[in-house]
Amino acid sequence: MGADWKNFRADAKRMEERIKELSQFGANSDGGVSRVAFSDADVEGRRYIRSLMEKAGLKVRVDAAGNIIGHREGRNPKLPVILFGSHIDSVPHGGNYDGDLGVLGG
């Protein structure tokens, strides 16, 4: 079931919870993450992001480069397209917000 977009609002608590959930994939003992591109932790994180997009009612696909694309049709096709982009992979011992905030905020 998709989200009720008419009543959708930004929610700082929900964002904090999602960042905390995503940071579990590749979590390390110093409080950061090690989610190197295409590692097991990255693949698990991608699976998590895809599930959030699907639960929100987005049409989800993965392109040849591994980018996860969530699409929602607008109500007026004459209006310009809005795009958001970021990443969830990290350098070894990266921060919890590196890329995650951009993905989850979008």
N, C-alpha and C positions, 0 to 999 in steps of 0.2 A: 504494500500500500504506500502510495506517495505522500509527500508532505502537503499540508494545506498551505500553499504559498500565499494565499490572501492574508492569512494571519501569522505568517512567519516573521519573527523578529530576532535580531541579534541578541545573544544571551551570553554574557561573560562567563557565567558559571558553567554552562554547557561547553563553551570553548575550552575552559580550563580542564574539564573532565575529559574531553576528546584528546587534548594534548597529552594529558597524563596517560590515557589509554594507549595512544600511539607511541609514547616514549618507552613503553614496556617492550617493544620489539627492538632488540639490540641494546637494552639497558645495560650499563656497566656500573661497577661498584663506586665510581666517583660521582654518580648522579647524572652523568651524561648518557649519550647513546653512541654506539658504533654500528651504523647501518650503512655499510659500504654498498654501492650500487650492485644489484643483482646477487647480493649475499642472501642467505636464508632469512636473516632478520629483515632485509629490504623486501623480499618476496612476501613475507608475512605481513609487513606493514602495508604493502600495496594491496594485499587481499582485504585488509581492514578498511582502507580508504575506499576501495571499490564497493564493499558492503554498505558503507555509509552513504555513498552516492546512490546505490540501488534503493536503499531504504527511503531516501529522499525523493524517489520517483524520477531520477535522472535516467536517460538512456546512456548506458555506459559501454565504451569500447576501448580497446587497447590497440594502439597503432604499431607499426613495424619496429619502431624504436623503443617500445615498451611504455610509452606515455599513456596514462589513463585519462580518458576524455569523457567527461560527464556533460550531457547536453539536455537542455530544457528549451522547448519551443517557446518563443515569446507570443504575446497575443496580437502584436501588430508587426507583420513582416516588413513594413516600411521603415521601422526604426532600426538604428544601427545595432550591430552585434556587440555584446559585452563579453570580454574574455578575462579569465583569471588564470595565472600560472605560477607554479613554484615546484618544489621537489621535496621528497621525504628522505632521500638517501643522505648520508652524512660522511664526513671524514671520520677516521677512528677517534673516539673520545670527543665527538662533537657535542654541541649544546642541544637541549631539548626543543628549542624554538627554531633551530636552523632549518628553514624551509617548511617545517610543519605548520607554523603559524600562517604562512601564505596559502598553503593547501587547504587547511581547515577553515580559514577565514573566507576563502573564496567560495 
